[in-house]
């Protein structure tokens, strides 16, 4: 990262869904920034969960909002290539010395879209700072009603969509395993957990911290159950 900058960009986590989990620092930075960058899945779209969370906690009616297209593409290299237009937009918007914040669900440092932008912008003359937020991982444990890790337990966090073939090994090596974005691979994951005899200590949480949040022990789910897109699976070897 360069040492001389003419603009500031904050990668800002807005939490898992409950606007009361917005940090005081996040609120202040949103209020102070000139521009808010919001990721969307489709071009010309304005629907954003991150933005809806912010609206419930911060008055942004007078804020300049710029939407950035983040296509649903697998593979880091493919995603970085697809984000070239977003990077160009950010550079243009901040070129006059403005300050901006890029809002993202959960924590901006954990499997966040912010990481892709950082990789592309780190050689630019833009000062960048990560502002952490409450992650879906923390919210999932809170919904389950027990500590994420306890005493000397070891924790592994994996993106389920990329790590199905590694789950078996991680369950052998770690006391607690958190699988994020399990909606499309739950059936396969379930088979692995059944073989490990961990169905009674595995919990799927859908839309953690939202009003409609749902927590279910894996042994209570029907085999063909289709979870919400925003689902996290918490697997513990012991149930405290």
MOPEMO-V320238 format. One line per field, one symbol per residue. phi: phi as a letter, one per 20 degrees, with the letter a starting at -180 (. if undefined). psi: psi as a letter, one per 20 degrees, with the letter a starting at -180 (. if undefined). burial: + if it has 9 or more other ideal C-beta (glycine too) atoms within 8 Angstrom, else -. A space follows every 50 residues. Layout:
# MOPEMO-V320238
phi=???
psi=???
burial=???
This chain:
# MOPEMO-V320238
phi=.fedcdbccdedednerfffeffffffffgfeffcdecfcecfmecfbfg ffffgfdcfcgeefddedfdfecengffffffegffffffgffefenfdc cdebfmdfdcldfffffgfedfeeecfccedfcfefffffffffnbffcc ldfddcccegfdcgfdfgffffececcddelegecffffgfffffeldff cdcdddlgmfgegbdcfffdefgefdffgeccdddcfcdf
psi=pripqjrpppoopjrigohijpqhgggggghhqhqppppqhqqjqjppgg hhgghiiqokhjpppppponqnpqpggggggijghgghgggghjhjjrqq popqqcpiiolqhhhggghhiijrlpppppoqrprhgghghghhkrqgqp djqppppqohhijgiiggghhhhqhppppqmjhijhgggggghghiljhi kppppplpirhkqpppphiiqqhjporqhmqppopphqo.
burial=----+-+++++++++++++-+++--++-++--+-++++++----+--+-+ +-++--++-+--+-++++++-------+++--+--++-+++-++---+++ ++++++++++-+-+++++-++----+-+-++-++++++++++++---++- ---+++-++++-++--++-++--++++++++++-++--++-++----++- ++++++++++--+-++++--+-----+--+++++++----
